[in-house]
Structures are given as C-alpha cells and as structure tokens.
Amino acid sequence: MSPTATKKRSSKAAATSGRGAATEVLAAGTVCWRRVYDEHGDPRILVLLIHRAKQRDVSFPKGKLDPGESMPRAAVRETREETGYRVSLGVNLGTIHYALSGGRSKTVQYWAAKVTAKAEARAKFKPNDEVQAIEWVPADQARERLSYEADRELYDVFLKLVERDLVDTFSVTLLRHAKAEPRSSAFPVDHLRPLADAGEEQAETLVPILRSFGPRRIYSSTATRCLSTVAPLAEHLGKRVRAKKSLSQDNWDEGDLTSLRKLVAKVIGRGRNAVLCSHRPVLPDLARELALATGSPLGPYLDKAASLPPAGFSVLHFSRSQPEAGIVAVETYPIKH
C-alpha cells in the first residue's frame, strides 16, 4: 500500500513569516483519540473535542508556535496545555490553511495522537480563558459537532484511517548523524570522527522534535558521530543507546545487508516507536528494507525519505495491528541553522 501522506517540514519555524508585518501564522495541533470497549467487549474509537470560550466553537487542540519551535513540538505542547493530556504524535493528517484579518493567513499542521490509559489516568484538565470544556465523542459523531468545514475535511482523513484500521500506528525514524568533523590528519579513522561544533548543536536541537514522536528504543551505528548524535536524546529520555554494527557505514562498505535486514525485521516485529541513526550511504538501503519488511511498494518516496542532510530525519508510520499493510505515512524534516 502506498503512503497516505508525505510531508516535508523544517525542524525550526518562526511563529510568523513574511516581510515587515507578519503575513502567515503557523500553528500545530492533534486529533486525539482512544479506544474503549462496550459491555459486549466490542471496541470503538472516541475522539477528543475542545470547546473554546472566546470563539464559542468546537474544534481540536491546537496553538501557535513559540519562536524557534518546531511543528511537532508545538502540537504536543499545545495539546497538553489545552487538555492536560501528554501525547506522542502518530500519523500526519495534513495541513489546514485559512485567512485571518489584516491580510494574514494561518497554517495549522495536525497529527493523530493516541491517548493511552496511562495518559488518561494522569490528565488533569482545568477550564481556562481559552478552553472552556473538553469531551470525548464517538468517532462517527464527532464530524457533525465540529464548527468549521476545514476541520471536517481534515477529520475525514482521520476517519479513513479508522475505517481501514490504520490509525493506531508505531513509527520508525530514520536519522542521519549530525555534522561531523571532516576526515583529516587529526581524525584519520573514519568511524572515530567526532561531531563538529555545529553537529553538537544539531544533536541538542533534535531532542524536543524527536521526543514528540515518542521513541521507545534508540538504535545507532557504532560510529562515534552517530552515537554522539543520539546521546542527548537518550539522556533526556533516560534510555540506553543500542549500538549496532549493522547500521554502520563500515558494515555497509563490506556489502553486508543481511544483518541490516535482521535488525529491521526485529524493529518491525516489536511494533514500538524507534529511532535508527545511521549514515548517508546506508539510509537508502535501510528505507528499502523497511519497505520490503512490510510489503510496501518501492518508489521515489523512499529515495526522498532517505536523502537527508546532516541531522535530518524521516518518520515512517506503520499500523500496529497490521504492519504488513505497509507504510501508512512518511514525513521528512531537515534541520536548519
């Protein structure tokens, strides 16, 4: 099955853009959902709607980006601030554009976001000046409750995923290592080359963006530059880095794809959000193995997902219940400085 969405977003985006007075306002949000069971044990999907006091409307959690904030980070932050729920991002649902007063426009990026039982138990919603109330509504009833046509069109994308049992996903993030010192007399051994100062900054910049996708495991090439790229993320999450020779360029240079294929099979089999940090030459084969392992079609979209600048990454989403259905969506983020 071909991907349902392919997005390319900058990792850093100001809350406004344009010359002089701001002409575009950037925002991000989520369609939060959870699965419940009725008295007969049959599952159904509930969707979270918010009632905004000032606008007197019904919508989804969303809000403007803080200066220098990424879209994914803003979506997670705004969801927590408006609803009390801590979420990780699932499938990218698309973008809404609409006009504002004064000749301005607004762009809102949305993701599906599963609310786990743990998040439900920990959430503490308090009505405030912006959000008056929140409510969980059956998925087949939520569309008619929304105040805006743009929200309803976006929600149709979510409903299609629900109908095909593809809304509950896990992600595999392909990450190219951050900018490294060039090979020289000071660093003659390739796999021992450290990150450059700019690379160290990129590694720190990656933390809040990658965290938005809820990584549970972190895999890295054994090269120093890869291990250093994911070290800040691992420290922040309190997780260990699983160093794998199969992700290294040395291993790739030797023509060993068998170990890479075994690692991919393991990651897909676990069905848990994972980050895989590797090298530019390895990434196309890594993307290809992910496609082959899940019955996804090969095509230019994989080349785009693997063509990453230093510290760039692509997030590939797969169905938890039927990973063999293929890649559900892909979104790519270059890191800019």
C-alpha atoms as one frame of an Amber mdcrd trajectory, in Angstrom:
protein
   0.000   0.000   0.000   1.348   3.401  -0.872   1.801   6.023   1.836  -1.265
   8.099   2.637   0.780  11.207   3.358   4.218  12.510   2.626   5.276  15.724
   4.346   8.438  17.777   4.404   8.760  20.268   7.219  11.522  22.447   8.561
  12.613  21.492  12.059  12.618  25.129  13.041   9.907  27.580  12.118   9.134
  31.009  13.468   5.611  31.678  14.610   5.204  34.128  11.741   6.770  34.658
   8.365   6.915  37.296   5.663   8.417  40.738   5.305   7.525  43.541   7.631
   4.230  42.776   9.337   3.563  39.085   9.855   1.579  37.583   6.965   1.459
  33.936   7.999   0.755  32.476  11.420   1.983  28.924  11.985   0.229  26.562
  14.378   0.023  22.843  15.134  -2.469  20.528  16.749  -3.739  16.986  17.195
  -6.767  14.806  16.725  -6.622  12.899  19.996  -8.291   9.514  20.138  -8.605
   6.463  22.353 -10.110   3.001  22.090 -12.760   1.856  24.570 -14.883  -1.288
  24.844 -18.627  -1.564  25.368 -20.430  -4.007  27.629 -20.156  -6.691  24.935
 -16.410  -6.261  24.604 -16.666  -4.590  21.200 -14.151  -1.789  20.563 -14.977
   1.708  19.460 -12.952   4.875  18.883 -13.568   8.081  20.825 -12.252  11.455
  19.668 -11.431  14.452  21.845 -13.129  17.775  21.073 -12.499  21.088  22.788
 -15.000  23.885  23.435 -13.350  27.284  23.219 -14.913  30.005  25.313 -13.849
  33.105  23.384 -14.627  31.780  19.912 -17.662  29.796  21.087 -16.741  26.932
  18.795 -15.887  23.233  18.825 -12.542  22.178  17.422  -9.358  20.186  18.064
  -6.461  21.086  20.372  -4.047  23.419  18.579  -1.999  26.568  19.050   0.621
  28.876  17.610   4.302  28.002  17.543   6.612  29.635  20.048   9.620  31.420
  18.490  12.037  28.835  17.064   9.687  25.942  17.910   9.051  23.020  15.551
   5.604  21.988  14.393   5.740  18.565  16.129   6.860  20.049  19.428   4.145
  22.716  19.279   1.452  20.106  18.612   2.449  18.093  21.686   2.851  21.151
  23.908  -0.439  22.762  22.897  -2.322  19.507  23.405  -1.030  19.216  26.930
  -1.680  22.876  27.751  -5.243  22.832  26.424  -6.384  19.375  27.531  -3.978
  18.087  30.171  -3.094  15.041  28.054   0.506  14.028  27.363   0.621  12.532
  23.875   3.067  11.364  21.232   2.421  12.030  17.574   1.100   9.407  15.218
   0.174   9.777  11.555   0.410  13.213   9.970  -3.133  14.145   8.911  -2.323
  17.171   6.777  -2.447  20.953   6.834  -5.266  23.491   7.105  -4.914  26.962
   5.581  -7.330  29.821   6.185  -7.450  33.599   6.060  -7.172  35.919   9.052
  -7.919  39.606   9.405  -5.464  42.197   8.135  -4.445  40.218   5.071  -2.817
  37.488   7.123  -3.202  33.727   6.794  -2.892  30.793   9.168  -1.396  27.352
   8.551  -2.147  24.552  11.004  -0.450  21.148  10.864  -2.272  18.211  12.502
  -1.341  14.722  13.679  -3.360  11.833  15.043  -2.428  11.253  18.696  -3.428
   8.220  20.727  -4.270   8.887  24.368  -3.073   5.881  26.331  -4.673   4.556
  29.503  -1.726   5.929  31.464  -2.146   9.387  29.920  -5.872   9.254  30.611
  -5.254   8.444  34.275  -2.695  11.227  34.711  -4.519  14.003  32.854  -5.866
  16.938  34.821  -7.955  19.307  32.744  -8.782  22.708  34.201 -11.133  25.073
  32.347  -9.383  28.297  31.416  -9.841  31.504  29.435  -9.128  29.666  26.190
 -10.714  26.206  26.586 -13.979  26.034  28.461 -14.503  22.276  28.281 -13.334
  19.068  26.642 -15.374  15.994  25.749 -14.870  12.528  24.303 -17.203  11.818
  21.398 -17.701   8.607  19.352 -15.670   8.895  16.159 -18.752   8.601  13.933
 -20.423  11.530  15.725 -17.518  13.959  16.009 -17.628  15.336  12.460 -21.069
  16.900  12.828 -20.008  18.568  16.073 -17.100  20.487  14.531 -17.704  24.167
  13.863 -15.556  24.592  10.751 -15.572  22.947   7.331 -11.748  22.904   7.212
 -11.717  20.847  10.424 -14.306  18.484   8.997 -12.257  17.926   5.832  -9.169
  17.178   7.913 -11.205  14.850  10.110 -12.260  12.902   7.007  -8.603  11.858
   6.618  -8.670  10.565  10.194 -11.929   8.675   9.575 -10.464   6.918   6.527
  -7.605   5.672   8.697 -10.085   4.443  11.313 -12.172   2.647   8.683  -9.082
   0.810   7.411  -7.801   0.060  10.940  -4.677   2.113  10.269  -4.998   4.872
  12.851  -3.129   3.022  15.625   0.469   3.256  14.430   4.057   2.994  15.541
   6.909   4.917  13.967  10.424   4.188  12.794  12.565   7.315  12.497  15.487
   7.244  10.084  18.061   9.733  11.336  21.254  10.810   9.625  24.030  11.683
  12.065  24.693  15.368  12.753  27.515  17.306  11.104  30.851  15.636  11.842
  34.457  16.770  11.667  35.942  16.005   8.240  38.468  13.237   7.880  41.951
  14.692   8.302  45.271  14.014   9.944  43.593  14.919  13.224  40.805  12.350
  12.606  42.265   9.698  10.277  39.936   6.850  11.334  36.507   7.389   9.810
  34.320   5.708  12.445  36.064   7.668  15.233  35.373  11.099  13.763  33.530
  13.250  16.341  30.775  15.764  15.753  31.738  19.288  14.793  30.560  22.148
  16.999  27.621  22.679  14.642  26.837  18.974  14.915  26.756  19.169  18.699
  24.203  21.974  18.400  22.159  19.921  15.952  22.120  16.966  18.338  20.647
  19.175  21.052  18.129  20.707  18.633  16.887  17.242  17.711  15.830  16.320
  21.255  12.437  18.076  21.568  11.494  17.308  17.955  12.258  13.590  18.113
  10.713  13.330  21.564   7.399  14.474  20.062   7.143  11.130  18.259   7.562
   9.130  21.484  10.620   6.970  20.740  10.809   3.896  22.952  14.094   2.499
  21.623  17.163   4.174  20.172  19.442   2.299  17.773  22.698   3.725  16.437
  25.615   2.904  14.225  28.752   2.140  16.224  30.462   5.206  14.695  31.264
   7.982  17.159  29.391  10.612  15.153  26.171   8.585  15.278  26.448   7.701
  18.955  27.075  11.369  19.774  24.053  12.441  17.718  21.586  10.388  19.751
  23.329  10.766  23.121  21.390  13.912  24.166  18.084  12.282  23.231  18.920
   9.124  25.155  19.937  11.128  28.211  16.775  13.203  28.076  14.553  10.131
  27.796  16.541   8.055  30.275  17.108   5.320  27.721  20.207   3.475  26.595
  21.528   3.595  23.053  21.646   0.206  21.339  24.819   0.370  19.216  24.539
  -1.824  16.120  27.329  -2.593  13.678  24.631  -3.362  11.097  23.850   0.382
  10.940  27.480   1.387  10.409  28.994   2.560   7.157  31.875   0.106   7.633
  29.385  -2.745   7.606  27.668  -1.317   4.548  31.011  -0.928   2.767  31.563
  -4.647   3.312  28.306  -5.351   1.464  26.562  -6.887   4.469  22.828  -6.284
   4.136  21.817  -9.454   5.972  22.433  -8.008   9.416  20.605  -4.815   8.426
  17.640  -6.875   7.261  17.590  -8.799  10.546  17.609  -5.570  12.559  14.742
  -4.146  10.508  12.732  -7.330  10.994  13.306  -7.077  14.742  12.233  -3.423
  14.886   9.079  -4.053  12.856   8.297  -7.190  14.845   8.405  -5.290  18.129
   5.982  -2.659  16.851   7.390   0.057  19.107   8.471   3.575  18.213  12.166
   3.531  17.371  14.932   5.837  16.178  17.631   4.418  13.873  20.682   6.658
  13.469  22.925   5.839  10.537  24.920   7.250   7.595  24.034   8.783   4.234
  25.073   5.731   2.136  23.223   3.317   4.436  19.908   5.164   4.650  18.541
   4.227   1.174  19.055   0.524   1.902  17.576   0.970   5.365  14.451   2.584
   3.913  14.241  -0.147   1.278  14.460  -2.903   3.904  11.668  -1.266   5.910
   9.510  -1.236   2.796  10.266  -4.854   1.931   9.632  -5.998   5.506   6.133
  -4.507   5.465   5.026  -5.179   1.908   5.307  -1.511   0.946   5.817  -0.532
  -2.683   9.242   0.709  -3.688   9.382   4.129  -5.293  10.747   7.674  -5.340
   9.128   8.442  -1.982  11.678   6.145  -0.328  14.543   7.965  -2.040  13.202
  11.267  -0.709  12.838   9.834   2.786  16.461   8.646   2.732  18.003  11.750
   1.119  18.742  13.577   4.342  21.172  16.364   5.240  23.224  16.029   8.432
  20.838  15.660  11.407  17.850  15.370   9.056  15.305  12.636   9.710  12.234
  10.939   8.248   9.441   9.391  10.289   7.787   6.315   8.771   4.486   5.198
  10.296   3.207   1.595  10.345  -0.016   0.024  11.578   0.344  -1.752  14.923
  -2.287  -4.350  14.135  -1.271  -4.986  10.533   2.299  -3.836   9.791   2.165
  -5.950   6.651  -0.231  -3.300   5.265   2.845  -1.215   4.527   3.999   2.310
   5.220   0.987   4.389   6.221   2.684   7.796   6.051   6.084   9.448   5.756
   7.194  12.881   6.933  10.667  14.354   6.491  12.448  17.047   8.499  15.685
  18.755   7.542  17.469  20.564  10.358  18.219  24.223   9.616  20.561  26.589
  11.413
